[in-house]
């Protein structure tokens, strides 16, 4: 999937050689992610996060859906912020924002998700009989 999308988007960038397309590309990608996450939950009643992470993290169905809607909103905001920066700042500033801002937003969403799960008491719980990796290491 990643290789395919890199080929398509990279190819379109080379084909168009248009600054406007380059500025819009992160927004298009973020809004596609937003639409897929939102659409899967709203219309197919399926949490893509649960499909991807359900074996690693046991959460109630409604929590998976809240996380999905939260990330969907996050992707929408990221796309909107990209356009805001692209059309209100210089191209050099936009390139720095794209490099650093995307990582910063993703990190922020991840921290918010972890805080949310921690407040619900859903992090750090082990199934009976399981050991964490830290507790199974011998002490030096």
N, C-alpha and C positions, 0 to 999 in steps of 0.2 A: 504494500500500500504506500509506504513512504517513498520507495524508489519510483513507483509509478507516478505519484504526485510530483516528485522532484523533476522527473523527466517532462511531464506535461507542463508544469509551471515554468520550468527553466526554458523549455522549448518555446513557449509562448512569449517569454521575456525576450529571447533572441529574435523571434519572428517579428514582434511589434517594435522593439527598440524604442519604446515610448515611455517617457518619464511618468505620465499619468497612470499607465498600467502598472508600472513598478510601484508607484505610491499606493495604488488601490489593492495590490496583490495581498498584503497581509490582512487587510480588512476582509477581502473575499474569503480567504482561508479561515479566518476567525469566525465569520458569519456562517460559513458552511458547517464548521464544528458546532456552532450554536444551534443551527437548524437541525442537524442530525441528532444531537443530544435531546433537544426539546421535542422534536418530532417522534423519536423512538419512545419517549416516555408518554407523550400526550396522545399519540395516535396508535401506537403498537403496544402500549402499556408494558414496556420493557425498559429496564434500567441498564444502559450499556456499561456503566461503572460496575454494576453487580456482575454482569457477564465477564468483565475483564478481571475484576479483583475479588469476586465472591469466594474463591478458594483460599485466598490469603487473609481475608478480613470478613468475619461473620457479623453482619449488621441486619437490623430489622429492615423490611422492605421499604417502609416509609422514609427511613433515613437514607437509603440508597437514592430514592427519588428526590429528596431534598438536596442531596449532594449534586445530583444530576442537574436539577434546575438551577442551583447555585453556580455551577460551572458553566452552564448554558448562558446565564446572565453575565458571567465573567468574560466569556468569549465575545458576547455582544458588546460589552463595554470596551474590551481591548480593540475591537474593530473600529468603534466610534472614536476612541482616543487616537488611533492611528490616523484617521482622517482629520481630526482636530489639529494634530501636530503637523501633518503633511501640508495642510492649507494655511496654517497660521505662522509657520516658522520656516527657516531656510532649509534647503535640501541637506546641508551638512548636519544641522541639528536633527533633522528627521532620521538621517542614517544612524546617528549616535543613539537616538531614542529607540529606533528599531532594534539595534544591537543590545542595548542595556535594558530598555523599557520592557521588552517582551519577556526577558528573563525575570525582571523584577516583578512584573504582574503575575507570572506563573508562580513564583516563590510566594508572593503575597496570598494568592488563592490557596496554595497548599497549606500555608500556616493557618489561614482562616479555617480551612477544612479540619485540620488537626485540632485546633482549639475547640471547634464545634463538637467534634467526636469526643474530646477529652471532657468537656462540660457535661456531655450525656453519659459519661462513664463507660464509653465503649472502646477505649484504648487500653492496652496493657493487660487485657484479660486473656488468660490462657485456658485452654480446655483442660479438664481434669486429666492428669497423667502427663501433660506436656511440660517440657522444660524450656526456658528461654535459652538462647545461645550464650548469653553472659553467665547464667547460673550453671551451665554444663561445662564451662572451662575450668580447668584446675587452677587453684590459687597459687601464685608464685611466692 
